[in-house]
Amino acid sequence: MGVGPHDRLRMSDKKGFPLRLDPEIYDALQRWAAGEFRSVNGQIEYLLRCALQDAGRLPGSDRTHQEAASAKKKR
């Protein structure tokens, strides 16, 4: 996966907030992130970005909300 414009943001440009996770979920995310050479924070951001894009909720996403709703019904 290539470097996108979101990867070029400075740390000061990002919104920070506390997130509480079940230790089991955190451990799984940590192993997954390590396997893809990302930090846990980077992995969470990557997963959220993918989910938003798949749902058509990310600005500039190719999919429309109608397509996303249709895809969700098929699950």
N, CA, C and O atoms as a Tinker XYZ file with bonds, in Angstrom:
   300  protein
     1  N      0.844000   -1.176000    0.000000    73     2
     2  CA     0.000000    0.000000    0.000000    64     1     3
     3  C      0.883000    1.230000    0.000000    63     2     4     5
     4  O      1.815000    1.330000    0.797000    81     3
     5  N      0.595000    2.170000   -0.891000    73     3     6
     6  CA     1.409000    3.363000   -1.041000    64     5     7
     7  C      1.144000    4.398000    0.031000    63     6     8     9
     8  O      0.247000    4.252000    0.861000    81     7
     9  N      1.933000    5.429000   -0.008000    73     7    10
    10  CA     1.785000    6.522000    0.934000    64     9    11
    11  C      0.735000    7.477000    0.387000    63    10    12    13
    12  O      0.865000    7.975000   -0.731000    81    11
    13  N     -0.287000    7.728000    1.160000    73    11    14
    14  CA    -1.354000    8.634000    0.745000    64    13    15
    15  C     -1.195000    9.987000    1.414000    63    14    16    17
    16  O     -0.315000   10.158000    2.257000    81    15
    17  N     -2.030000   10.950000    1.055000    73    15    18
    18  CA    -1.924000   12.287000    1.626000    64    17    19
    19  C     -2.128000   12.293000    3.138000    63    18    20    21
    20  O     -1.569000   13.143000    3.831000    81    19
    21  N     -2.924000   11.351000    3.661000    73    19    22
    22  CA    -3.141000   11.284000    5.103000    64    21    23
    23  C     -1.876000   10.869000    5.843000    63    22    24    25
    24  O     -1.746000   11.151000    7.034000    81    23
    25  N     -0.948000   10.211000    5.172000    73    23    26
    26  CA     0.295000    9.777000    5.800000    64    25    27
    27  C      1.291000   10.919000    5.964000    63    26    28    29
    28  O      2.286000   10.786000    6.676000    81    27
    29  N      1.021000   12.033000    5.309000    73    27    30
    30  CA     1.959000   13.155000    5.336000    64    29    31
    31  C      1.606000   14.181000    6.401000    63    30    32    33
    32  O      2.283000   15.203000    6.515000    81    31
    33  N      0.561000   13.931000    7.184000    73    31    34
    34  CA     0.166000   14.867000    8.228000    64    33    35
    35  C      1.210000   14.887000    9.339000    63    34    36    37
    36  O      1.778000   13.857000    9.701000    81    35
    37  N      1.445000   16.071000    9.865000    73    35    38
    38  CA     2.320000   16.173000   11.026000    64    37    39
    39  C      1.531000   15.720000   12.250000    63    38    40    41
    40  O      0.302000   15.781000   12.260000    81    39
    41  N      2.234000   15.269000   13.270000    73    39    42
    42  CA     1.580000   14.817000   14.494000    64    41    43
    43  C      0.702000   15.932000   15.066000    63    42    44    45
    44  O     -0.369000   15.646000   15.602000    81    43
    45  N      1.125000   17.186000   14.968000    73    43    46
    46  CA     0.357000   18.299000   15.513000    64    45    47
    47  C     -0.933000   18.547000   14.735000    63    46    48    49
    48  O     -1.827000   19.229000   15.236000    81    47
    49  N     -1.048000   18.004000   13.512000    73    47    50
    50  CA    -2.249000   18.174000   12.705000    64    49    51
    51  C     -3.313000   17.135000   13.040000    63    50    52    53
    52  O     -4.436000   17.226000   12.544000    81    51
    53  N     -2.989000   16.169000   13.858000    73    51    54
    54  CA    -3.921000   15.085000   14.165000    64    53    55
    55  C     -4.640000   15.355000   15.474000    63    54    56    57
    56  O     -4.100000   15.990000   16.380000    81    55
    57  N     -5.867000   14.862000   15.557000    73    55    58
    58  CA    -6.693000   15.008000   16.750000    64    57    59
    59  C     -6.388000   13.870000   17.718000    63    58    60    61
    60  O     -6.487000   12.699000   17.351000    81    59
    61  N     -6.026000   14.200000   18.920000    73    59    62
    62  CA    -5.742000   13.191000   19.934000    64    61    63
    63  C     -6.916000   13.021000   20.879000    63    62    64    65
    64  O     -7.606000   13.990000   21.195000    81    63
    65  N     -7.150000   11.790000   21.334000    73    63    66
    66  CA    -8.188000   11.529000   22.323000    64    65    67
    67  C     -7.881000   10.204000   23.018000    63    66    68    69
    68  O     -7.251000    9.328000   22.425000    81    67
    69  N     -8.321000   10.048000   24.277000    73    67    70
    70  CA    -8.073000    8.793000   24.985000    64    69    71
    71  C     -8.989000    7.689000   24.454000    63    70    72    73
    72  O    -10.134000    7.945000   24.081000    81    71
    73  N     -8.485000    6.491000   24.426000    73    71    74
    74  CA    -9.257000    5.341000   23.965000    64    73    75
    75  C     -9.005000    4.180000   24.917000    63    74    76    77
    76  O     -7.862000    3.774000   25.126000    81    75
    77  N    -10.063000    3.658000   25.482000    73    75    78
    78  CA    -9.937000    2.513000   26.381000    64    77    79
    79  C    -10.277000    1.245000   25.596000    63    78    80    81
    80  O    -11.320000    1.158000   24.947000    81    79
    81  N     -9.379000    0.273000   25.671000    73    79    82
    82  CA    -9.582000   -0.990000   24.967000    64    81    83
    83  C     -9.443000   -2.155000   25.931000    63    82    84    85
    84  O     -8.685000   -2.087000   26.899000    81    83
    85  N    -10.166000   -3.201000   25.663000    73    83    86
    86  CA   -10.008000   -4.456000   26.378000    64    85    87
    87  C     -8.569000   -4.918000   26.140000    63    86    88    89
    88  O     -8.091000   -4.845000   25.008000    81    87
    89  N     -7.870000   -5.389000   27.166000    73    87    90
    90  CA    -6.473000   -5.820000   26.996000    64    89    91
    91  C     -6.285000   -6.877000   25.906000    63    90    92    93
    92  O     -5.265000   -6.887000   25.217000    81    91
    93  N     -7.268000   -7.762000   25.753000    73    91    94
    94  CA    -7.182000   -8.799000   24.726000    64    93    95
    95  C     -7.211000   -8.176000   23.321000    63    94    96    97
    96  O     -6.474000   -8.602000   22.432000    81    95
    97  N     -8.056000   -7.180000   23.138000    73    95    98
    98  CA    -8.134000   -6.485000   21.846000    64    97    99
    99  C     -6.835000   -5.729000   21.587000    63    98   100   101
   100  O     -6.301000   -5.757000   20.478000    81    99
   101  N     -6.329000   -5.051000   22.626000    73    99   102
   102  CA    -5.079000   -4.311000   22.461000    64   101   103
   103  C     -3.935000   -5.241000   22.070000    63   102   104   105
   104  O     -3.150000   -4.924000   21.177000    81   103
   105  N     -3.844000   -6.378000   22.734000    73   103   106
   106  CA    -2.774000   -7.342000   22.425000    64   105   107
   107  C     -2.874000   -7.829000   20.983000    63   106   108   109
   108  O     -1.864000   -7.949000   20.291000    81   107
   109  N     -4.103000   -8.110000   20.533000    73   107   110
   110  CA    -4.296000   -8.560000   19.149000    64   109   111
   111  C     -3.898000   -7.463000   18.167000    63   110   112   113
   112  O     -3.248000   -7.735000   17.157000    81   111
   113  N     -4.291000   -6.216000   18.465000    73   111   114
   114  CA    -3.912000   -5.086000   17.607000    64   113   115
   115  C     -2.398000   -4.899000   17.585000    63   114   116   117
   116  O     -1.814000   -4.606000   16.542000    81   115
   117  N     -1.775000   -5.071000   18.741000    73   115   118
   118  CA    -0.324000   -4.906000   18.831000    64   117   119
   119  C      0.402000   -5.948000   17.980000    63   118   120   121
   120  O      1.368000   -5.619000   17.291000    81   119
   121  N     -0.051000   -7.188000   18.023000    73   119   122
   122  CA     0.573000   -8.244000   17.204000    64   121   123
   123  C      0.360000   -7.962000   15.714000    63   122   124   125
   124  O      1.281000   -8.104000   14.909000    81   123
   125  N     -0.852000   -7.565000   15.360000    73   123   126
   126  CA    -1.183000   -7.261000   13.965000    64   125   127
   127  C     -0.342000   -6.093000   13.469000    63   126   128   129
   128  O      0.231000   -6.146000   12.381000    81   127
   129  N     -0.273000   -5.040000   14.274000    73   127   130
   130  CA     0.510000   -3.851000   13.906000    64   129   131
   131  C      1.980000   -4.210000   13.712000    63   130   132   133
   132  O      2.603000   -3.769000   12.745000    81   131
   133  N      2.529000   -4.992000   14.606000    73   131   134
   134  CA     3.944000   -5.388000   14.504000    64   133   135
   135  C      4.187000   -6.172000   13.224000    63   134   136   137
   136  O      5.229000   -6.017000   12.587000    81   135
   137  N      3.237000   -7.009000   12.846000    73   135   138
   138  CA     3.360000   -7.793000   11.624000    64   137   139
   139  C      3.329000   -6.948000   10.362000    63   138   140   141
   140  O      3.806000   -7.373000    9.310000    81   139
   141  N      2.768000   -5.756000   10.469000    73   139   142
   142  CA     2.684000   -4.847000    9.313000    64   141   143
   143  C      3.584000   -3.624000    9.491000    63   142   144   145
   144  O      3.467000   -2.644000    8.754000    81   143
   145  N      4.487000   -3.692000   10.482000    73   143   146
   146  CA     5.462000   -2.630000   10.751000    64   145   147
   147  C      4.796000   -1.277000   11.006000    63   146   148   149
   148  O      5.246000   -0.245000   10.507000    81   147
   149  N      3.715000   -1.300000   11.791000    73   147   150
   150  CA     3.025000   -0.074000   12.195000    64   149   151
   151  C      2.996000   -0.012000   13.719000    63   150   152   153
   152  O      3.184000   -1.019000   14.402000    81   151
   153  N      2.757000    1.186000   14.232000    73   151   154
   154  CA     2.478000    1.330000   15.653000    64   153   155
   155  C      1.030000    0.911000   15.879000    63   154   156   157
   156  O      0.262000    0.798000   14.924000    81   155
   157  N      0.653000    0.682000   17.126000    73   155   158
   158  CA    -0.743000    0.343000   17.419000    64   157   159
   159  C     -1.636000    1.502000   16.986000    63   158   160   161
   160  O     -2.693000    1.284000   16.392000    81   159
   161  N     -1.221000    2.722000   17.276000    73   159   162
   162  CA    -1.990000    3.890000   16.871000    64   161   163
   163  C     -2.146000    3.939000   15.347000    63   162   164   165
   164  O     -3.236000    4.197000   14.836000    81   163
   165  N     -1.065000    3.692000   14.639000    73   163   166
   166  CA    -1.107000    3.684000   13.176000    64   165   167
   167  C     -2.021000    2.588000   12.646000    63   166   168   169
   168  O     -2.715000    2.781000   11.648000    81   167
   169  N     -2.020000    1.438000   13.314000    73   167   170
   170  CA    -2.877000    0.324000   12.896000    64   169   171
   171  C     -4.347000    0.669000   13.105000    63   170   172   173
   172  O     -5.181000    0.388000   12.244000    81   171
   173  N     -4.668000    1.278000   14.245000    73   171   174
   174  CA    -6.051000    1.675000   14.520000    64   173   175
   175  C     -6.507000    2.700000   13.487000    63   174   176   177
   176  O     -7.616000    2.600000   12.962000    81   175
   177  N     -5.663000    3.680000   13.194000    73   175   178
   178  CA    -6.016000    4.693000   12.200000    64   177   179
   179  C     -6.206000    4.058000   10.816000    63   178   180   181
   180  O     -7.129000    4.422000   10.088000    81   179
   181  N     -5.339000    3.115000   10.457000    73   179   182
   182  CA    -5.447000    2.424000    9.177000    64   181   183
   183  C     -6.771000    1.660000    9.086000    63   182   184   185
   184  O     -7.471000    1.744000    8.077000    81   183
   185  N     -7.109000    0.922000   10.136000    73   183   186
   186  CA    -8.345000    0.137000   10.144000    64   185   187
   187  C     -9.581000    1.036000   10.081000    63   186   188   189
   188  O    -10.540000    0.732000    9.372000    81   187
   189  N     -9.552000    2.135000   10.820000    73   187   190
   190  CA   -10.680000    3.069000   10.780000    64   189   191
   191  C    -10.826000    3.703000    9.398000    63   190   192   193
   192  O    -11.937000    3.853000    8.891000    81   191
   193  N     -9.706000    4.070000    8.799000    73   191   194
   194  CA    -9.737000    4.668000    7.456000    64   193   195
   195  C    -10.306000    3.679000    6.440000    63   194   196   197
   196  O    -11.117000    4.059000    5.595000    81   195
   197  N     -9.888000    2.414000    6.515000    73   195   198
   198  CA   -10.415000    1.379000    5.609000    64   197   199
   199  C    -11.921000    1.208000    5.804000    63   198   200   201
   200  O    -12.671000    1.137000    4.831000    81   199
   201  N    -12.359000    1.141000    7.053000    73   199   202
   202  CA   -13.786000    0.964000    7.345000    64   201   203
   203  C    -14.593000    2.161000    6.841000    63   202   204   205
   204  O    -15.667000    1.982000    6.267000    81   203
   205  N    -14.087000    3.377000    7.049000    73   203   206
   206  CA   -14.781000    4.581000    6.571000    64   205   207
   207  C    -14.861000    4.603000    5.052000    63   206   208   209
   208  O    -15.887000    4.971000    4.480000    81   207
   209  N    -13.784000    4.213000    4.414000    73   207   210
   210  CA   -13.753000    4.188000    2.957000    64   209   211
   211  C    -14.722000    3.133000    2.414000    63   210   212   213
   212  O    -15.455000    3.395000    1.460000    81   211
   213  N    -14.724000    1.954000    3.016000    73   211   214
   214  CA   -15.634000    0.886000    2.594000    64   213   215
   215  C    -17.091000    1.285000    2.768000    63   214   216   217
   216  O    -17.948000    0.883000    1.980000    81   215
   217  N    -17.374000    2.076000    3.801000    73   215   218
   218  CA   -18.743000    2.500000    4.080000    64   217   219
   219  C    -19.141000    3.741000    3.274000    63   218   220   221
   220  O    -20.286000    4.187000    3.341000    81   219
   221  N    -18.192000    4.295000    2.513000    73   219   222
   222  CA   -18.485000    5.492000    1.732000    64   221   223
   223  C    -18.628000    6.739000    2.581000    63   222   224   225
   224  O    -19.270000    7.703000    2.165000    81   223
   225  N    -18.040000    6.732000    3.760000    73   223   226
   226  CA   -18.181000    7.863000    4.684000    64   225   227
   227  C    -16.928000    8.736000    4.768000    63   226   228   229
   228  O    -16.891000    9.706000    5.525000    81   227
   229  N    -15.926000    8.394000    4.006000    73   227   230
   230  CA   -14.697000    9.176000    4.007000    64   229   231
   231  C    -14.787000   10.215000    2.905000    63   230   232   233
   232  O    -15.077000    9.857000    1.763000    81   231
   233  N    -14.550000   11.487000    3.199000    73   231   234
   234  CA   -14.593000   12.502000    2.138000    64   233   235
   235  C    -13.671000   12.108000    0.985000    63   234   236   237
   236  O    -12.522000   11.722000    1.197000    81   235
   237  N    -14.192000   12.211000   -0.229000    73   235   238
   238  CA   -13.416000   11.854000   -1.409000    64   237   239
   239  C    -13.497000   10.384000   -1.750000    63   238   240   241
   240  O    -12.879000    9.937000   -2.717000    81   239
   241  N    -14.252000    9.622000   -0.970000    73   239   242
   242  CA   -14.407000    8.192000   -1.235000    64   241   243
   243  C    -15.201000    7.998000   -2.517000    63   242   244   245
   244  O    -16.103000    8.780000   -2.815000    81   243
   245  N    -14.871000    6.961000   -3.275000    73   243   246
   246  CA   -15.524000    6.691000   -4.551000    64   245   247
   247  C    -16.947000    6.177000   -4.381000    63   246   248   249
   248  O    -17.785000    6.365000   -5.262000    81   247
   249  N    -17.221000    5.535000   -3.265000    73   247   250
   250  CA   -18.529000    4.938000   -3.068000    64   249   251
   251  C    -19.523000    5.951000   -2.517000    63   250   252   253
   252  O    -19.142000    6.852000   -1.770000    81   251
   253  N    -20.749000    5.814000   -2.867000    73   251   254
   254  CA   -21.802000    6.681000   -2.344000    64   253   255
   255  C    -22.398000    6.032000   -1.107000    63   254   256   257
   256  O    -22.163000    4.854000   -0.838000    81   255
   257  N    -23.164000    6.801000   -0.364000    73   255   258
   258  CA   -23.826000    6.248000    0.816000    64   257   259
   259  C    -24.808000    5.147000    0.409000    63   258   260   261
   260  O    -24.981000    4.175000    1.144000    81   259
   261  N    -25.445000    5.288000   -0.742000    73   259   262
   262  CA   -26.382000    4.288000   -1.217000    64   261   263
   263  C    -25.663000    2.962000   -1.507000    63   262   264   265
   264  O    -26.167000    1.891000   -1.168000    81   263
   265  N    -24.489000    3.042000   -2.132000    73   263   266
   266  CA   -23.714000    1.832000   -2.405000    64   265   267
   267  C    -23.276000    1.172000   -1.109000    63   266   268   269
   268  O    -23.290000   -0.053000   -0.992000    81   267
   269  N    -22.889000    1.983000   -0.141000    73   267   270
   270  CA   -22.446000    1.453000    1.147000    64   269   271
   271  C    -23.602000    0.747000    1.852000    63   270   272   273
   272  O    -23.418000   -0.325000    2.429000    81   271
   273  N    -24.778000    1.339000    1.805000    73   271   274
   274  CA   -25.953000    0.724000    2.432000    64   273   275
   275  C    -26.290000   -0.593000    1.751000    63   274   276   277
   276  O    -26.649000   -1.565000    2.416000    81   275
   277  N    -26.177000   -0.627000    0.444000    73   275   278
   278  CA   -26.448000   -1.846000   -0.325000    64   277   279
   279  C    -25.450000   -2.940000    0.054000    63   278   280   281
   280  O    -25.832000   -4.097000    0.228000    81   279
   281  N    -24.210000   -2.588000    0.179000    73   279   282
   282  CA   -23.171000   -3.553000    0.553000    64   281   283
   283  C    -23.406000   -4.076000    1.965000    63   282   284   285
   284  O    -23.177000   -5.254000    2.241000    81   283
   285  N    -23.865000   -3.196000    2.861000    73   283   286
   286  CA   -24.099000   -3.596000    4.238000    64   285   287
   287  C    -25.234000   -4.608000    4.310000    63   286   288   289
   288  O    -25.175000   -5.545000    5.106000    81   287
   289  N    -26.265000   -4.435000    3.490000    73   287   290
   290  CA   -27.400000   -5.362000    3.487000    64   289   291
   291  C    -26.987000   -6.757000    3.037000    63   290   292   293
   292  O    -27.594000   -7.746000    3.447000    81   291
   293  N    -25.966000   -6.842000    2.203000    73   291   294
   294  CA   -25.502000   -8.126000    1.677000    64   293   295
   295  C    -24.728000   -8.922000    2.710000    63   294   296   297
   296  O    -24.563000  -10.131000    2.549000    81   295
   297  N    -24.252000   -8.283000    3.758000    73   295   298
   298  CA   -23.435000   -8.966000    4.783000    64   297   299
   299  C    -24.240000   -9.894000    5.607000    63   298   300
   300  O    -23.706000  -10.542000    6.507000    81   299
